[in-house]
Amino acid sequence: MSRIIAIGDIHGCCTALHTLLREIRPTFQDTVIGLGDYVDRGMQSDEVIETLVNLVSDCRFVPLIGNHEIMMFKALQNGNEDMDFWLTHGGNSTLASYGGRVQNIPQHHLSFLRHCVRFFETDHHFFVHANYDPDTPLGEQPDDILFWQHVNAFPPGLHANGKIAVVGHTPQQDGEILDFGHLKVIDTYCYGDQWLTALDVTTGTYWQANNAGELKVGQLDEQEEFY
């Protein structure tokens, strides 16, 4: 059976990502949605992007763009203050992963990031990086909400389309999925020594891996199993 799996903010944590993918084993029947923020903070952003580039050959992979990719592109395009802003918000670790030189970032990594999308939706769910205005169509969401606004500051109601929202961006420092019913927040603070989360939105099964390569599997509202 096909699955629809969302992966929360990776932030350069490639060991956790590899652990998840080995367990999930995506196939061509599966749709996997990355919620953005693949780079920065963690030390393996280059390996994360390379892994995601290769993931497109295993499944239908839909990468969303996050605010950290936006910061990165502004820095690369404009330099100066935008570069300083990016570097002080986690970009220093991304640049270090490429040997400390912008020129070392492969063109196919930049091409992958340029093809990230603003949102994605299925029959029953929609996926955005950060937050949403419940009364605004997804294609018209303002950037400051879609990419930057934290859910804990402005918790949204059910969207007018009636679909369940799956978002990242707001780090859950306890490492647990924040489940409002109509909204699932799956940034579970991997770079902060917690977990990277993948959620099968149809069944509620989730997988979590950390930077030590440990894995746990659970079901929303049920007990987790550790490996």
Backbone bond lengths (Angstrom), bond angles and torsions (degrees), N, CA, C in turn:
res aa  C-N    CA-C-N  psi(-1)  N-CA   C-N-CA  omega(-1)  CA-C   N-CA-C  phi
1 M - - - 1.461 - - 1.523 109.50 -
2 S 1.318 115.74 146.83 1.457 120.23 177.73 1.520 110.09 -74.93
3 R 1.333 115.84 149.40 1.455 122.28 178.88 1.523 109.50 -123.80
4 I 1.329 115.81 153.99 1.463 122.53 172.52 1.518 106.34 -119.05
5 I 1.330 115.84 109.87 1.463 121.90 -170.96 1.521 109.24 -122.06
6 A 1.318 116.70 125.83 1.466 122.46 175.32 1.522 109.17 -102.76
7 I 1.344 116.15 139.43 1.453 122.16 177.29 1.523 108.36 -116.00
8 G 1.328 116.19 128.53 1.458 121.36 -177.63 1.516 113.16 -74.60
9 D 1.306 116.82 -172.13 1.460 123.99 -173.05 1.529 110.62 -61.55
10 I 1.330 116.37 120.56 1.467 122.29 -175.13 1.525 111.18 -86.81
11 H 1.310 117.44 -41.70 1.471 123.08 176.25 1.526 113.63 49.35
12 G 1.324 115.99 50.85 1.451 119.58 172.71 1.505 115.96 73.64
13 C 1.324 118.27 14.74 1.473 122.24 -176.91 1.527 109.30 -98.70
14 C 1.334 116.30 81.04 1.462 119.95 -171.78 1.530 112.68 -75.25
15 T 1.316 118.27 -32.82 1.460 119.72 177.97 1.522 110.77 -59.92
16 A 1.316 116.97 -45.25 1.465 120.84 177.57 1.522 110.92 -63.22
17 L 1.329 116.74 -41.54 1.467 120.17 179.95 1.520 111.09 -62.52
18 H 1.319 117.63 -46.46 1.465 120.37 179.31 1.522 111.41 -61.77
19 T 1.325 116.62 -39.20 1.465 120.28 178.69 1.520 110.67 -61.41
20 L 1.331 116.70 -44.88 1.465 120.31 178.15 1.524 111.81 -61.77
21 L 1.323 116.35 -47.76 1.465 119.59 -175.34 1.524 111.51 -65.68
22 R 1.329 117.39 -35.16 1.472 119.12 176.51 1.516 111.43 -63.41
23 E 1.326 116.33 -34.56 1.467 120.03 -179.88 1.521 111.48 -78.99
24 I 1.316 117.44 -41.68 1.469 121.13 -176.44 1.525 111.57 -73.35
25 R 1.330 116.41 -39.34 1.465 123.05 -177.63 1.530 111.61 50.89
26 P 1.316 117.24 67.90 1.470 119.59 -178.94 1.526 111.13 -61.78
27 T 1.337 115.11 146.26 1.461 121.97 178.05 1.517 108.84 -124.91
28 F 1.331 115.55 174.91 1.458 120.42 -179.68 1.528 112.49 -63.61
29 Q 1.319 117.28 -17.83 1.466 120.34 177.76 1.528 112.15 -80.03
30 D 1.320 117.54 -15.93 1.462 122.21 -174.26 1.524 111.53 -93.13
31 T 1.340 114.88 146.84 1.458 122.22 168.02 1.519 107.79 -107.39
32 V 1.325 116.89 123.45 1.459 122.53 179.54 1.519 107.83 -117.35
33 I 1.322 116.18 125.60 1.466 121.71 -177.85 1.516 108.85 -111.87
34 G 1.317 116.73 121.89 1.460 121.38 171.09 1.515 109.16 -89.35
35 L 1.319 117.65 130.79 1.464 121.06 -173.64 1.527 113.84 -87.98
36 G 1.343 117.42 9.60 1.462 120.08 178.36 1.511 112.57 94.72
37 D 1.340 115.42 177.65 1.468 123.20 -174.81 1.523 110.64 57.73
38 Y 1.320 115.09 58.18 1.458 121.49 176.39 1.534 110.47 -80.18
39 V 1.332 116.00 -25.87 1.462 121.72 -172.25 1.533 110.42 -108.68
40 D 1.365 114.18 173.25 1.471 124.15 172.10 1.534 112.26 77.66
41 R 1.320 113.54 154.24 1.462 126.15 175.79 1.533 111.98 73.97
42 G 1.323 118.93 -62.64 1.458 120.38 174.81 1.516 110.65 -73.42
43 M 1.348 116.51 168.35 1.462 121.14 -170.57 1.517 114.83 -97.70
44 Q 1.338 118.56 5.50 1.471 119.87 -173.90 1.526 111.94 -125.34
45 S 1.319 117.71 39.30 1.466 120.03 -177.32 1.520 111.80 -60.64
46 D 1.331 117.69 -38.37 1.464 119.88 179.32 1.521 110.94 -61.55
47 E 1.337 118.17 -42.57 1.467 121.64 179.46 1.521 111.21 -69.87
48 V 1.324 117.20 -35.35 1.465 119.98 177.13 1.524 110.49 -61.00
49 I 1.328 117.16 -49.02 1.468 119.55 -178.53 1.519 110.59 -63.23
50 E 1.327 117.79 -42.25 1.466 119.95 178.74 1.525 110.75 -61.20
51 T 1.326 117.35 -40.77 1.462 121.32 177.90 1.523 111.27 -62.68
52 L 1.325 117.15 -42.50 1.461 120.61 -179.33 1.525 111.48 -70.27
53 V 1.323 116.87 -35.80 1.467 120.14 174.66 1.527 110.07 -57.78
54 N 1.324 116.64 -43.34 1.465 121.03 -179.31 1.523 112.51 -74.47
55 L 1.331 117.06 -23.09 1.463 120.44 -178.30 1.521 111.63 -63.98
56 V 1.308 117.73 -26.74 1.470 120.21 -178.61 1.519 111.90 -64.17
57 S 1.329 118.07 -16.71 1.466 120.51 177.82 1.527 112.19 -88.35
58 D 1.347 117.59 -6.76 1.466 121.54 -177.40 1.520 113.64 -103.77
59 C 1.335 117.17 -25.58 1.461 121.11 -172.72 1.528 108.55 -158.29
60 R 1.306 116.16 -179.91 1.458 120.27 169.10 1.529 106.61 -83.25
61 F 1.313 116.05 102.16 1.455 120.53 -177.20 1.519 109.06 -103.49
62 V 1.340 115.89 126.03 1.456 122.39 -179.38 1.526 108.19 -116.96
63 P 1.323 118.71 102.61 1.464 120.26 179.45 1.530 111.71 -90.34
64 L 1.317 116.39 124.64 1.462 121.20 170.80 1.524 108.95 -85.63
65 I 1.309 116.35 158.27 1.451 120.59 174.50 1.526 109.38 -95.53
66 G 1.325 115.50 139.62 1.458 121.06 178.26 1.512 111.17 -112.12
67 N 1.313 116.56 174.75 1.463 119.66 -177.87 1.529 112.49 -65.65
68 H 1.330 117.87 -25.83 1.466 118.57 179.28 1.526 111.90 -74.81
69 E 1.325 117.55 -32.67 1.465 119.09 172.21 1.532 110.47 -67.80
70 I 1.319 116.81 -36.89 1.464 120.81 176.91 1.528 110.16 -62.53
71 M 1.334 117.39 -45.74 1.463 120.75 177.79 1.525 111.10 -60.94
72 M 1.322 115.94 -40.92 1.460 120.39 -179.37 1.518 111.04 -62.27
73 F 1.325 117.45 -46.68 1.460 120.34 -179.04 1.522 111.69 -65.02
74 K 1.318 117.13 -40.57 1.465 119.28 177.50 1.517 111.07 -61.96
75 A 1.329 116.12 -39.59 1.464 120.26 179.01 1.519 111.24 -64.57
76 L 1.329 116.37 -44.43 1.460 120.17 -178.12 1.528 111.61 -68.20
77 Q 1.329 116.18 -32.59 1.459 119.96 -178.00 1.522 112.71 -81.96
78 N 1.329 116.73 -38.34 1.463 120.21 -169.66 1.517 114.39 -109.03
79 G 1.354 117.57 -25.96 1.454 119.90 -176.94 1.516 112.07 64.57
80 N 1.326 116.03 -156.60 1.466 123.74 173.40 1.517 112.67 49.33
81 E 1.348 118.09 -123.66 1.461 121.40 -174.40 1.520 111.60 -63.73
82 D 1.340 117.65 -37.36 1.460 119.62 178.53 1.520 111.03 -65.19
83 M 1.325 116.80 -36.71 1.461 120.10 176.59 1.522 110.08 -65.98
84 D 1.316 118.23 -44.88 1.462 121.64 178.88 1.525 110.96 -60.95
85 F 1.322 116.64 -41.44 1.470 121.01 -179.69 1.520 110.28 -62.92
86 W 1.335 116.36 -45.39 1.470 120.17 -179.94 1.526 110.85 -63.30
87 L 1.321 116.65 -47.47 1.458 120.18 -176.26 1.519 112.52 -62.15
88 T 1.327 117.34 -33.58 1.466 120.31 -179.95 1.525 112.74 -84.81
89 H 1.328 117.49 -3.38 1.467 121.15 176.90 1.532 111.11 -117.32
90 G 1.324 115.18 35.38 1.461 120.63 174.77 1.504 114.69 104.77
91 G 1.333 117.65 -11.90 1.454 119.91 -178.58 1.515 113.60 -66.54
92 N 1.339 116.88 -22.37 1.461 119.37 178.83 1.522 111.69 -60.69
93 S 1.330 117.82 -37.83 1.461 120.44 178.87 1.531 111.03 -72.01
94 T 1.332 116.96 -34.35 1.461 119.13 176.25 1.518 110.51 -64.93
95 L 1.316 117.17 -47.50 1.455 120.77 -179.94 1.528 110.65 -61.66
96 A 1.328 116.85 -39.28 1.465 120.52 178.13 1.529 111.29 -61.59
97 S 1.330 117.03 -35.85 1.467 120.04 -179.57 1.528 111.75 -66.27
98 Y 1.337 116.49 -21.69 1.466 121.65 175.88 1.531 111.56 -99.78
99 G 1.307 116.90 23.34 1.446 120.62 177.17 1.511 114.66 78.98
100 G 1.347 116.80 14.74 1.450 120.71 175.62 1.512 115.31 81.77
101 R 1.331 117.53 7.40 1.464 120.43 -177.13 1.522 110.43 -129.38
102 V 1.320 116.68 128.13 1.458 121.81 176.85 1.526 110.95 -56.70
103 Q 1.327 116.13 -35.29 1.464 120.75 -177.43 1.528 112.68 -64.36
104 N 1.324 116.99 -17.07 1.466 120.58 -179.08 1.529 113.23 -83.48
105 I 1.324 117.92 -8.65 1.472 120.15 -179.37 1.524 108.12 -72.64
106 P 1.340 118.64 118.11 1.465 120.33 -176.73 1.530 111.89 -63.79
107 Q 1.317 115.18 147.69 1.457 119.58 179.69 1.525 112.26 -62.88
108 H 1.341 117.23 -32.79 1.466 117.57 -179.54 1.531 111.04 -71.57
109 H 1.342 118.35 -23.46 1.466 119.96 172.56 1.526 110.20 -70.11
110 L 1.322 116.42 -44.58 1.467 120.17 178.62 1.519 110.82 -64.40
111 S 1.328 116.93 -39.21 1.469 120.41 178.60 1.521 110.73 -63.07
112 F 1.328 116.49 -41.96 1.470 120.04 177.19 1.529 110.38 -58.67
113 L 1.323 116.68 -47.24 1.461 120.37 -177.44 1.528 111.15 -66.25
114 R 1.327 117.60 -33.60 1.468 120.28 178.64 1.525 112.15 -67.23
115 H 1.318 116.99 -23.39 1.463 120.71 -177.86 1.531 112.71 -93.95
116 C 1.327 117.54 5.73 1.467 119.79 174.40 1.534 109.80 -67.97
117 V 1.325 115.97 146.61 1.465 121.06 -173.43 1.529 110.95 -107.89
118 R 1.320 115.98 163.97 1.464 122.09 -176.15 1.529 112.76 -77.18
119 F 1.313 117.52 -35.47 1.462 121.66 -179.32 1.515 108.56 -159.29
120 F 1.323 115.32 168.42 1.460 121.18 176.96 1.515 106.97 -147.92
121 E 1.326 116.91 146.99 1.461 119.53 177.24 1.516 111.23 -142.40
122 T 1.322 114.65 150.63 1.449 123.46 174.31 1.531 107.60 -118.66
123 D 1.308 116.77 -168.88 1.462 119.48 -177.68 1.523 112.66 -62.54
124 H 1.325 116.92 -32.88 1.462 120.25 -172.37 1.526 114.52 -123.94
125 H 1.335 118.07 -6.66 1.464 121.41 -176.39 1.525 110.26 -136.62
126 F 1.326 115.62 157.75 1.454 119.74 166.16 1.523 108.90 -136.51
127 F 1.328 114.79 157.55 1.459 122.13 -169.58 1.517 108.89 -131.95
128 V 1.335 116.46 124.11 1.461 122.55 174.97 1.524 107.33 -135.90
129 H 1.333 115.54 164.31 1.462 117.71 -176.27 1.522 112.55 -71.43
130 A 1.339 117.30 -52.01 1.466 119.23 -166.76 1.526 113.93 -116.00
131 N 1.323 117.32 -60.69 1.458 121.01 -172.64 1.514 108.66 -160.51
132 Y 1.323 117.03 179.67 1.465 120.84 -178.47 1.514 109.66 -154.81
133 D 1.319 114.55 154.35 1.461 121.81 170.58 1.524 106.79 -89.93
134 P 1.329 118.56 119.34 1.463 120.25 -173.51 1.524 114.26 -64.80
135 D 1.318 117.76 -16.95 1.462 120.52 -177.16 1.525 113.40 -102.92
136 T 1.331 117.77 1.70 1.455 121.75 -176.71 1.523 110.20 -110.88
137 P 1.341 119.02 132.00 1.472 120.35 176.21 1.514 111.51 -54.77
138 L 1.320 116.67 148.92 1.458 120.63 -174.72 1.524 111.97 -59.03
139 G 1.308 117.08 -37.19 1.450 120.42 -179.48 1.516 114.31 -71.33
140 E 1.331 117.11 -8.08 1.461 121.14 -178.60 1.531 112.86 -117.18
141 Q 1.317 117.52 10.61 1.462 121.14 -178.72 1.534 110.18 -63.68
142 P 1.328 118.56 135.12 1.470 120.63 177.56 1.525 111.31 -72.32
143 D 1.333 115.25 148.28 1.458 120.84 -176.17 1.523 112.92 -59.68
144 D 1.323 117.36 -38.36 1.462 118.91 -175.39 1.519 112.09 -64.65
145 I 1.319 117.25 -27.89 1.465 120.99 176.23 1.521 110.25 -85.23
146 L 1.318 116.57 -48.61 1.458 121.84 -172.35 1.524 112.82 -63.30
147 F 1.339 117.38 -34.05 1.459 120.61 -173.10 1.522 115.01 -114.37
148 W 1.331 117.81 -19.33 1.459 119.54 -168.38 1.531 115.17 -123.92
149 Q 1.298 119.40 -23.20 1.464 121.24 -170.36 1.522 111.03 -83.27
150 H 1.333 116.09 127.24 1.460 120.51 179.97 1.527 111.08 -80.25
151 V 1.318 114.58 142.55 1.462 120.50 -178.83 1.518 111.67 -65.31
152 N 1.342 117.51 -35.75 1.461 118.72 -177.07 1.524 112.13 -67.93
153 A 1.342 117.02 -23.55 1.461 120.14 177.66 1.524 111.89 -83.68
154 F 1.335 116.27 -35.76 1.464 121.19 -178.44 1.522 109.29 -137.86
155 P 1.330 118.10 75.83 1.474 119.55 -179.34 1.521 111.25 -67.57
156 P 1.334 118.68 119.84 1.461 120.98 -176.41 1.524 111.83 -84.62
157 G 1.316 115.53 156.14 1.450 120.79 172.15 1.518 110.89 -83.65
158 L 1.304 115.37 -172.73 1.461 121.55 176.90 1.522 109.87 -59.42
159 H 1.309 116.93 132.80 1.463 120.26 178.60 1.516 110.56 -67.42
160 A 1.330 115.77 153.10 1.457 121.35 -178.64 1.526 112.75 -60.31
161 N 1.336 117.48 -22.50 1.464 119.19 178.46 1.528 112.68 -77.54
162 G 1.333 117.82 -7.28 1.454 122.02 176.64 1.516 114.70 78.33
163 K 1.344 117.72 3.95 1.460 121.20 -176.45 1.529 111.19 -92.14
164 I 1.334 115.41 158.00 1.457 121.97 177.44 1.529 109.23 -79.84
165 A 1.318 116.55 133.39 1.462 121.88 -179.70 1.527 110.40 -93.79
166 V 1.339 115.36 141.42 1.464 122.10 173.83 1.524 106.58 -126.78
167 V 1.332 116.57 121.27 1.463 121.26 -173.38 1.525 110.28 -134.57
168 G 1.338 115.17 166.65 1.454 122.08 172.15 1.518 109.13 -119.66
169 H 1.344 116.70 -137.43 1.456 126.32 168.44 1.527 115.33 73.75
170 T 1.315 118.32 -44.11 1.465 120.64 -178.95 1.528 108.20 -89.54
171 P 1.339 118.73 103.03 1.472 120.23 -172.69 1.524 112.05 -69.29
172 Q 1.313 115.57 128.09 1.455 121.81 176.43 1.525 107.92 -92.41
173 Q 1.327 116.10 100.81 1.452 120.18 -169.65 1.523 113.37 -71.04
174 D 1.328 117.74 -9.92 1.463 120.11 172.83 1.526 111.88 -88.43
175 G 1.353 116.82 -2.12 1.457 120.61 178.52 1.507 114.59 76.72
176 E 1.326 117.99 10.50 1.463 121.93 -177.21 1.529 110.97 -106.26
177 I 1.317 116.30 145.95 1.458 121.46 173.84 1.522 108.90 -64.01
178 L 1.339 116.45 135.44 1.457 121.44 175.54 1.521 107.52 -95.95
179 D 1.314 116.75 113.85 1.462 122.43 -171.23 1.527 110.28 -116.57
180 F 1.330 115.94 108.80 1.457 121.90 175.20 1.526 112.49 -94.58
181 G 1.305 117.60 2.18 1.456 120.66 -173.78 1.522 110.29 90.13
182 H 1.336 116.03 -70.60 1.467 119.61 179.11 1.519 112.55 -81.47
183 L 1.348 116.34 -4.18 1.459 122.27 -175.26 1.526 109.65 -148.04
184 K 1.333 116.11 127.70 1.463 121.67 176.71 1.531 107.84 -116.82
185 V 1.335 116.60 128.12 1.454 122.18 177.83 1.524 107.74 -108.92
186 I 1.349 117.17 116.89 1.464 119.35 -171.35 1.533 112.82 -120.84
187 D 1.333 117.60 22.53 1.466 119.01 165.21 1.520 106.53 -82.75
188 T 1.324 116.48 102.20 1.469 120.77 -174.23 1.529 111.22 -109.65
189 Y 1.354 115.84 34.70 1.466 123.11 161.02 1.520 112.94 63.15
190 C 1.333 115.80 46.43 1.459 119.08 -177.50 1.524 111.72 -61.96
191 Y 1.330 116.98 -42.99 1.466 119.31 -177.73 1.532 111.93 -67.24
192 G 1.324 117.29 -17.47 1.459 122.21 178.37 1.513 112.69 -97.07
193 D 1.350 116.37 30.15 1.473 123.01 176.82 1.519 112.84 68.87
194 Q 1.335 116.09 28.76 1.459 119.87 171.05 1.529 109.36 -111.93
195 W 1.315 118.45 -124.81 1.467 120.42 -168.38 1.517 111.91 -129.81
196 L 1.333 114.97 149.83 1.465 122.82 165.96 1.517 107.02 -97.52
197 T 1.330 116.21 129.94 1.459 121.07 -172.21 1.518 112.00 -112.36
198 A 1.329 115.31 137.76 1.458 122.96 167.23 1.520 107.28 -121.34
199 L 1.330 116.94 132.18 1.467 121.81 -175.53 1.514 109.85 -124.71
200 D 1.338 115.85 123.74 1.461 121.04 169.25 1.525 106.54 -79.75
201 V 1.316 116.99 105.29 1.465 120.24 -169.76 1.523 112.15 -71.03
202 T 1.311 117.49 -18.88 1.466 120.31 -179.05 1.516 111.95 -80.67
203 T 1.332 117.08 -40.93 1.463 120.80 -175.49 1.521 113.37 -101.18
204 G 1.344 117.96 -19.06 1.460 121.12 -175.17 1.515 114.03 84.23
205 T 1.336 117.44 0.47 1.463 120.53 174.77 1.519 109.29 -69.03
206 Y 1.329 116.49 138.02 1.457 118.64 174.98 1.523 110.20 -134.65
207 W 1.324 113.95 153.72 1.449 123.24 176.37 1.516 107.16 -123.12
208 Q 1.325 116.45 141.12 1.453 120.92 176.88 1.523 109.19 -134.23
209 A 1.334 115.41 136.06 1.462 121.48 178.16 1.523 108.75 -132.01
210 N 1.324 116.01 153.27 1.461 119.77 178.76 1.522 110.55 -120.07
211 N 1.324 115.76 -178.16 1.456 120.58 -175.12 1.527 113.11 -75.09
212 A 1.326 117.49 -6.80 1.464 121.25 172.76 1.520 111.84 -91.29
213 G 1.348 116.82 -0.41 1.453 121.00 -178.98 1.515 113.88 82.78
214 E 1.339 116.98 11.10 1.472 120.48 177.44 1.524 109.18 -80.07
215 L 1.315 115.06 152.55 1.463 121.26 -175.00 1.520 110.42 -133.72
216 K 1.314 116.03 141.82 1.456 120.30 167.87 1.514 109.00 -137.08
217 V 1.326 114.80 148.93 1.459 122.50 -176.40 1.511 108.22 -126.93
218 G 1.308 117.16 137.64 1.457 120.00 -179.89 1.505 112.34 -152.34
219 Q 1.293 114.14 -177.95 1.455 123.73 177.91 1.518 106.57 -129.07
220 L 1.315 117.57 134.11 1.456 118.46 178.64 1.519 110.04 -51.91
221 D 1.342 115.31 129.14 1.459 124.20 -178.61 1.522 113.45 75.68
222 E 1.350 117.75 10.28 1.461 119.75 177.53 1.527 110.35 -126.61
223 Q 1.314 116.20 170.62 1.461 122.36 -178.63 1.526 111.42 -71.03
224 E 1.341 116.01 143.40 1.453 121.04 178.92 1.527 110.66 -85.54
225 E 1.349 115.58 155.08 1.442 122.06 172.60 1.519 108.65 -115.84
226 F 1.345 116.98 129.75 1.461 122.41 -177.38 1.523 110.45 -99.37
227 Y 1.353 114.91 146.83 1.472 120.95 179.33 1.518 108.78 -126.85
